[in-house]
Amino acid sequence: MRARVTSAVLSSLVLGGWLTTATAQNIGIDVPSESDVVPDQQAAETEELPVGTIPQPSPARPGMVAGVTLGELYTDNLTLAADGQAKQSSWITQVQPFFRGARSGPRFSGVLDYELTGYVYAGRSRSNQVAQDLDARGTFALVPQHLFVDGTASYGREVINNELSSGSGTFFLDNNRANVATGSVSPYWIQDFGKGGLLLLRYTWGKVMYDDHGISGQSPGVLNGITDSTSHGVQFSLVSPDYQTWGWNVGYSDQRIEPNVGPGIDYAVAKLGTSWQVSSNVKLLAEGGKESRYLPEGGSKKLGATFWNAGFEWSNARTHLKMLAGHRFYGRSYELSWSRTAALLTTSVSYVEQPTDLNQQLLGRNPGQDISAPITVPGVDIGSLRNRQVYLMKRATASALYTMPSSSLRLAVYDERRTYLTQDNRQEKVADAQLSWQVDVGAFTTLTPMFGWQRRQFQSGQTSYNHYSQLALVHQLNPKDFASLRLRRDSRNVYSEVPGAHGYQANVVFVQWTHLF
């Protein structure tokens, strides 16, 4: 049993490590500690895995996982040339040491996920490159139960312009990626006043930096117009105890993001909320206040608009449902979250509306969650690095996991509409779907077919369709050694294209061996 489940974990490491993804999360004023969110989610993901698996380290289950992956891949379209043009094929050797660990103690708890990937191109030594991926998050307790400091750091590659071609792996020489580094430090004070509520005072400093160091085949000036930015945020909240029938909350948050070049932007919210616990399962919710209003010429008026919402929250042992409706600076607003965990089927649905921008999405990234799942739930798209304006995000996601005796079926869909808050209110739309079926072939082998589809509609009028399919075979040689073979095909079709945009097809064969120390 342990051997079979361990092979499933390696499938997660192999499949998740090859694809380049980035998670995004909004910054709210109701979360006491950013670091508290990750361990709970990781623990939940770990518990979903069968008994006997190697757990992903988290503060709830500290430890470490270290190893190295050696691979050889072949692609028939290294530079993602358009259909009808000459294609360059290549053999590429991959060396990838990795470390994932977590610690939990009275003074410090945190998680670290780091990978260093080197690519050696046969006959193209000038193209050799090194890619790094870092996700780290921790909390120091300076004064137990009162004064804490959160810290985060991330480093990885993102797509510069989604209108142009970009491959599914960092080994492609597509001239369309940049390194993105983010970091934040956030001291905060918590004070429990009993029936008087729980007080939170927080300050957060964040930084986003861009470069193209170590990326092979980049054109000069590819990062022109993409500048670093700094974020300063303050947060105050006072929330009544959970056990009270009538609850209340008061909150204020203000985040200012200042790019090195150009005007800054403020995200400010001041609110007052109340709740009524009608029964053990049902709670009625209502809140209102002031928020920033974003102007067509690109600026904003802090706390320049009134908002309100009302709804309910319902939950039992298996199901949780929350629905809100109201009015914000842009008109009617809605929010939905639903999740259900049954014996064999786990499902979730969410819908959220929020003004945001690229840098806020990058600073809100939630690291360390693409390790213990074979696929990442769509909804992680943050848009092109070239899109610097504030936009109204309307994002819907849904996922389902069906567990069978010897296989598991995963479905995830994602739809997002971005309305850029400018005079013409141009929109960008992204829709995505993924389906994977991981099958146990005996006690030590898994076979996973995967299919994906994505549609993008850009402000320029261009529309692109991406399709991909993958077949992965993973075999456990012993508790510390695994081998895998993957076949993948990507295709892209483009309509009403901008200059430089085109469709392409690319096939990849990937053979890997992973050793855990």
Secondary structure in CASP SS format (residue, H / E / C, confidence):
PFRMAT SS
TARGET T0000
AUTHOR 0000-0000-0000
METHOD secondary structure of the structure
MODEL  1
M C 1.00
R H 1.00
A H 1.00
R H 1.00
V H 1.00
T H 1.00
S H 1.00
A H 1.00
V H 1.00
L H 1.00
S H 1.00
S H 1.00
L H 1.00
V H 1.00
L H 1.00
G H 1.00
G H 1.00
W H 1.00
L C 1.00
T C 1.00
T C 1.00
A C 1.00
T C 1.00
A C 1.00
Q C 1.00
N C 1.00
I C 1.00
G C 1.00
I C 1.00
D C 1.00
V C 1.00
P C 1.00
S C 1.00
E H 1.00
S H 1.00
D H 1.00
V H 1.00
V H 1.00
P H 1.00
D H 1.00
Q H 1.00
Q H 1.00
A H 1.00
A H 1.00
E H 1.00
T H 1.00
E H 1.00
E H 1.00
L C 1.00
P C 1.00
V C 1.00
G C 1.00
T C 1.00
I C 1.00
P C 1.00
Q C 1.00
P C 1.00
S E 1.00
P C 1.00
A C 1.00
R E 1.00
P C 1.00
G E 1.00
M E 1.00
V E 1.00
A E 1.00
G E 1.00
V E 1.00
T E 1.00
L E 1.00
G E 1.00
E E 1.00
L E 1.00
Y E 1.00
T E 1.00
D C 1.00
N C 1.00
L C 1.00
T C 1.00
L C 1.00
A C 1.00
A E 1.00
D C 1.00
G C 1.00
Q C 1.00
A C 1.00
K C 1.00
Q C 1.00
S C 1.00
S E 1.00
W E 1.00
I E 1.00
T E 1.00
Q E 1.00
V E 1.00
Q E 1.00
P E 1.00
F E 1.00
F E 1.00
R E 1.00
G E 1.00
A E 1.00
R E 1.00
S E 1.00
G C 1.00
P C 1.00
R C 1.00
F E 1.00
S E 1.00
G E 1.00
V E 1.00
L E 1.00
D E 1.00
Y E 1.00
E E 1.00
L E 1.00
T E 1.00
G E 1.00
Y E 1.00
V E 1.00
Y E 1.00
A C 1.00
G C 1.00
R C 1.00
S H 1.00
R H 1.00
S H 1.00
N C 1.00
Q E 1.00
V E 1.00
A E 1.00
Q E 1.00
D E 1.00
L E 1.00
D E 1.00
A E 1.00
R E 1.00
G E 1.00
T E 1.00
F E 1.00
A E 1.00
L E 1.00
V E 1.00
P C 1.00
Q C 1.00
H C 1.00
L E 1.00
F E 1.00
V E 1.00
D E 1.00
G E 1.00
T E 1.00
A E 1.00
S E 1.00
Y E 1.00
G E 1.00
R E 1.00
E E 1.00
V E 1.00
I C 1.00
N C 1.00
N C 1.00
E C 1.00
L C 1.00
S C 1.00
S C 1.00
G C 1.00
S C 1.00
G C 1.00
T C 1.00
F C 1.00
F C 1.00
L C 1.00
D C 1.00
N C 1.00
N C 1.00
R E 1.00
A E 1.00
N E 1.00
V E 1.00
A E 1.00
T E 1.00
G E 1.00
S E 1.00
V E 1.00
S E 1.00
P E 1.00
Y E 1.00
W E 1.00
I E 1.00
Q E 1.00
D E 1.00
F C 1.00
G H 1.00
K H 1.00
G H 1.00
G C 1.00
L E 1.00
L E 1.00
L E 1.00
L E 1.00
R E 1.00
Y E 1.00
T E 1.00
W E 1.00
G E 1.00
K E 1.00
V E 1.00
M E 1.00
Y E 1.00
D E 1.00
D C 1.00
H C 1.00
G C 1.00
I C 1.00
S C 1.00
G C 1.00
Q C 1.00
S C 1.00
P C 1.00
G C 1.00
V C 1.00
L C 1.00
N C 1.00
G C 1.00
I C 1.00
T C 1.00
D C 1.00
S E 1.00
T E 1.00
S E 1.00
H E 1.00
G E 1.00
V E 1.00
Q E 1.00
F E 1.00
S E 1.00
L E 1.00
V E 1.00
S C 1.00
P C 1.00
D C 1.00
Y C 1.00
Q C 1.00
T C 1.00
W E 1.00
G E 1.00
W E 1.00
N E 1.00
V E 1.00
G E 1.00
Y E 1.00
S E 1.00
D E 1.00
Q E 1.00
R E 1.00
I E 1.00
E E 1.00
P E 1.00
N C 1.00
V C 1.00
G C 1.00
P C 1.00
G C 1.00
I E 1.00
D E 1.00
Y E 1.00
A E 1.00
V E 1.00
A E 1.00
K E 1.00
L E 1.00
G E 1.00
T E 1.00
S E 1.00
W E 1.00
Q E 1.00
V C 1.00
S C 1.00
S C 1.00
N C 1.00
V E 1.00
K E 1.00
L E 1.00
L E 1.00
A E 1.00
E E 1.00
G E 1.00
G E 1.00
K E 1.00
E E 1.00
S E 1.00
R E 1.00
Y E 1.00
L C 1.00
P C 1.00
E C 1.00
G C 1.00
G C 1.00
S E 1.00
K E 1.00
K E 1.00
L E 1.00
G E 1.00
A E 1.00
T E 1.00
F E 1.00
W E 1.00
N E 1.00
A E 1.00
G E 1.00
F E 1.00
E E 1.00
W E 1.00
S E 1.00
N C 1.00
A C 1.00
R C 1.00
T E 1.00
H E 1.00
L E 1.00
K E 1.00
M E 1.00
L E 1.00
A E 1.00
G E 1.00
H E 1.00
R E 1.00
F C 1.00
Y C 1.00
G E 1.00
R E 1.00
S E 1.00
Y E 1.00
E E 1.00
L E 1.00
S E 1.00
W E 1.00
S E 1.00
R E 1.00
T E 1.00
A C 1.00
A C 1.00
L C 1.00
L E 1.00
T E 1.00
T E 1.00
S E 1.00
V E 1.00
S E 1.00
Y E 1.00
V E 1.00
E E 1.00
Q E 1.00
P E 1.00
T E 1.00
D C 1.00
L H 1.00
N H 1.00
Q H 1.00
Q H 1.00
L H 1.00
L H 1.00
G C 1.00
R C 1.00
N C 1.00
P C 1.00
G C 1.00
Q C 1.00
D C 1.00
I C 1.00
S C 1.00
A C 1.00
P C 1.00
I C 1.00
T C 1.00
V C 1.00
P C 1.00
G C 1.00
V C 1.00
D C 1.00
I C 1.00
G C 1.00
S C 1.00
L C 1.00
R C 1.00
N C 1.00
R C 1.00
Q C 1.00
V C 1.00
Y E 1.00
L E 1.00
M E 1.00
K E 1.00
R E 1.00
A E 1.00
T E 1.00
A E 1.00
S E 1.00
A E 1.00
L E 1.00
Y E 1.00
T E 1.00
M E 1.00
P C 1.00
S C 1.00
S E 1.00
S E 1.00
L E 1.00
R E 1.00
L E 1.00
A E 1.00
V E 1.00
Y E 1.00
D E 1.00
E E 1.00
R E 1.00
R E 1.00
T E 1.00
Y E 1.00
L C 1.00
T C 1.00
Q C 1.00
D C 1.00
N C 1.00
R C 1.00
Q E 1.00
E E 1.00
K E 1.00
V E 1.00
A E 1.00
D E 1.00
A E 1.00
Q E 1.00
L E 1.00
S E 1.00
W E 1.00
Q E 1.00
V E 1.00
D E 1.00
V C 1.00
G C 1.00
A C 1.00
F C 1.00
T E 1.00
T E 1.00
L E 1.00
T E 1.00
P E 1.00
M E 1.00
F E 1.00
G E 1.00
W E 1.00
Q E 1.00
R E 1.00
R E 1.00
Q E 1.00
F C 1.00
Q C 1.00
S C 1.00
G C 1.00
Q C 1.00
T E 1.00
S E 1.00
Y E 1.00
N E 1.00
H E 1.00
Y E 1.00
S E 1.00
Q E 1.00
L E 1.00
A E 1.00
L E 1.00
V E 1.00
H E 1.00
Q E 1.00
L E 1.00
N E 1.00
P C 1.00
K C 1.00
D E 1.00
F E 1.00
A E 1.00
S E 1.00
L E 1.00
R E 1.00
L E 1.00
R E 1.00
R E 1.00
D E 1.00
S E 1.00
R E 1.00
N E 1.00
V E 1.00
Y E 1.00
S C 1.00
E C 1.00
V C 1.00
P C 1.00
G C 1.00
A C 1.00
H C 1.00
G C 1.00
Y E 1.00
Q E 1.00
A E 1.00
N E 1.00
V E 1.00
V E 1.00
F E 1.00
V E 1.00
Q E 1.00
W E 1.00
T E 1.00
H E 1.00
L E 1.00
F C 1.00
END
